[in-house]
């Protein structure tokens, strides 16, 4: 699943790469490093977080969805908190090295 996303990002030259993935059971949160341009054309980087639930379909193939069930919410909370902590510490590292 995730490898396909990485391959597509590399192939299409979008420069969006997964930086870190947090998993709790079938629920995962992936921190993506994105590259873009500001309104005045300067290159910039920003991070986004994608959350998904993995499951097997009737044929036994692994799939993923962004739709969560009520029982998924505690695990979603855990992985989102870990992703947030990662981003906060990453930001502190940037300011410390400046």
Helices and strands as residue ranges (DSSP letters): H 2-11, E 17-24, E 27-37, E 43-56, E 62-65, G 70-72, H 73-97
